[in-house]
Amino acid sequence: MAATTHTVTNQPPPLVGYDVFAADAALTEAVERHVPPDLLDEVRGELGELGRAAGSAHAQRWGALADGNPPVLRTHDRYGHRVDEVDFHPAWHRLLGHAVSAGLTDAWSRPAGHVRRAAGFLVWTQAEAGHGCPLSMTHAAVPALRAEPALAAEWEPLLTSRVYEPGLRPVAEKPGALAGMAMTEKQGGSDVRATTTVAEPLPADGEYVLTGHKWFCSAPMSDAFLVLARTAGDAARQADGGAARHTDGDGLTCFLLPRVLPDGSRNSFRIQRLKDKLGNRSNASAEVEFDGATWARRVGEEGRGVATIIEMVAATRLDCVTGSAAVMRQAVAQALHHTAYRQAFGRPLAGQPLMRNVLADLALESEAATALALRLAAAYDADTEQERAFLRLAVPAAKYWVTKRCTPVAAEALECLGGNGYVEESGMPRLLRESPLNSVWEGSGNLQALDVLRALRREPAALHAFLTEIGTARGADHRLDAAIKDLLTELADLEGIEARARRLAERMALVLQGALLARYAPPEVADAFCASRLGTDHGASFGTLPPTLGLRAIVERARPVMEDGADG
């Protein structure tokens, strides 16, 4: 008699062979909203191609392999020569190569470049998130380098290239390059004003040698890095307790540090160790040392390093928002797919009223994050004074809130798969481990909330632009109107404002999300969001939406569909 104990039933098929872009209604509609009509077909085509690649079996396999085979540091070769190289799994290079060829480091020179790049970043990150770090830093290095026109002319064509070529060679011999960043130091962390790395000038104008230690340096096999250091005079003043010459960065200066020197020799870039991280394991994060012979070129004015890198920081913070939206979307897609197939108590899980409530609640969070990320990208494309002012407040508020929502969304989505979700093969543990990263990277929650306060105090135009944006949705929903009124009251009371900074940043982000959904999302989505996030009809966990809302429609809107037509 044949054994039947291993017959497999009631298991969903893998969510594979689908278009990650086309299956995301919130994202496709945002692209249609923000891309000029004459470019829309072109942009849809490139994002559809990327979406099908991201949803393919081979891309999913690359993601699992890259995460499961972390990079390995080689400090010396077999003969004892110092090499300071990091070896990555081939899957990492395939992911990174596909991303570069899709233009995910090229936003600054293309029409609608930031929207199309943000949408592509959101799509492709769902295959694997770790390699998004060098993509983000390469993209964000461009505005910082423009502070030094000669450097920008040399490096910008390489950083925006569609060609990925790994390996360390002089950049003059490469068709494309990647950039990294090494700002934080162990004694200061995000407080870059505590930087002790010193830059000594060389006879050639704009050239220096650096001495110091950087606590976090991501993607250390990049071709060049932006770093902060003190020039010798400012370092001496700091040691004496005196005031720095410039107040914008406490005397800090920005430098471009190449891994390979123009003559082909290796720059002195000592990798001490790689971090053993919670998630983001495919990407190497290193501690690096500059030994006094580390050559670098000044970027921007001496003593104004923070002012030079501020646009880079803003761009990477937007990528934190977009990357978190991507992790949320993939987690929710997996939960929707699993529950559409998994049977319990005589019907699919997704058909159970309580599970439908959970799924709809998760879908709301994902859609709100996507809408906000693409709105910020569109503001970069517009590049008007009004939009730049809007970004000054909206980026830190969004970075604060969206990145914090990522972990509870990933955890709840994992629970929708039950014990299957707790198993590595499901991919859900990888999403959960990745989920806290963006709330830590580029300044944790307190820094973002304090940055919101800084903008409110110093830049009245930023508040005006923010209020103008949310004001366009007034009258669309009574709960949104009440939330706007409450926000204005809170903004008018600056007593003890620093202790309330997190509360304020959260409220600003929620009101902004509510305004976007009220203007652009289907009525059932906007209604549910405003009732639960801006009103009072919501519990402390997911799955506590008012049952009278259009939950079925919300779930159907968010559910991915595989290309063979089967429900996902």
Buried (B, 14 or more C-beta within 10 A) or exposed (E): EEEEEEEEEEEBEBBBBBBBBBBBBBBBBBBEBBBEEEBBEEBBEBBBBBBBBBBBEEBBBBBBBBBEBBBEBEBEEEEEEEBBBBEBBEBBBBBBBBBBBBBBBBBBEBEBBBBBBBBBBBBBBBBBBBBBBBBBBBBBBBBBBBBBEEBBEBBBEBBBBEEBBBEBBBBEEBEBBBBBBBBBBEEBBBEBEBBBBBBEBEEEEBBBBBBBBBBBBBBBBBBBBBBBBBBBBBBEBBEEEEEBEBEBBBBBBBBBBBBBEEEEEBBBBBBBEBBEBEBBBBBBBBBBBBEEEBBBBBBBBBBBBBBBBBBBBBBBBBBBBBBBBBBBBBBBBBBBBBBBBBEEEEEBBBBBEEBBBBBBBBBBBBBBBBBBBBBBBBBBBBEEEBBBBBBBBBBBBBBBBBBBBBBBBBBBBBBBBBEBBEEEEBBBBBBBBBBBBBBBBBBBBBBBBBBBBBBBEEBEBBBBBBBEBBEEBEEBBEBBBEBBEEBEEBBEEEEEBEEBBBEBBBBBBBBBBBBBBBBBBBEBBBBBBBBBBBBEBBEEEBBBBBEEBBBBBBBBBBBBBBBEEEBB
